[in-house]
């Protein structure tokens, strides 16, 4: 959806959604107004599949959350 918004604003071929994510991350982290972990979590990709999003237990006993 965001890609289409970029196209409509005239950025087709000149900008990407990942570019905007990167800029937002840099600005927010440099502002020191927010916890870095919060910023990372908000800008992270979210797995749509509930099974894949669920915590995973590895054979070694390590727990992976939200991979």
C-alpha positions in Angstrom: 0.0 0.0 0.0 2.8 2.4 0.8 4.5 1.7 -2.5 1.4 2.9 -4.3 1.4 6.1 -2.2 5.0 6.7 -3.2 4.1 6.3 -6.9 1.2 8.7 -6.6 3.4 11.3 -5.0 5.8 11.1 -8.0 8.6 9.0 -6.4 8.3 6.0 -8.8 11.8 4.7 -9.4 13.3 7.3 -7.1 12.5 6.1 -3.6 11.5 2.9 -1.8 9.6 2.1 1.3 12.8 0.7 2.8 14.5 4.0 2.2 11.8 5.8 4.2 12.2 3.2 7.0 15.9 3.8 7.1 15.5 7.5 7.2 12.9 7.2 10.0 15.1 4.9 12.0 18.1 7.3 11.7 16.1 10.4 12.7 14.3 8.7 15.6 17.5 7.1 17.0 19.5 10.3 16.7 16.8 12.3 18.5 17.3 10.2 21.7 13.6 10.8 22.5 12.7 7.1 22.2 14.1 3.8 23.4 16.1 2.2 20.5 14.3 -1.2 21.1 10.9 0.5 20.7 12.0 2.1 17.4 13.4 -1.2 16.1 10.2 -3.1 17.0 7.9 -0.5 15.4 9.8 -0.5 12.2 10.3 -4.2 12.1 8.6 -6.4 9.5 5.6 -8.3 11.0 5.0 -11.9 10.0 1.4 -12.3 8.8 1.3 -16.0 9.3 0.3 -16.7 12.9 2.1 -20.1 13.0 5.4 -18.5 11.9 4.9 -15.5 14.3 4.5 -17.8 17.3 7.5 -18.3 19.6 9.7 -21.2 18.4 11.6 -23.6 20.6 14.8 -24.8 19.1 16.2 -28.3 19.8 18.9 -26.6 21.9 16.3 -25.3 24.2 16.6 -21.7 23.0 13.4 -19.7 22.6 13.0 -17.5 19.5 10.2 -15.0 19.6 8.6 -13.4 16.6 11.1 -14.6 14.0 
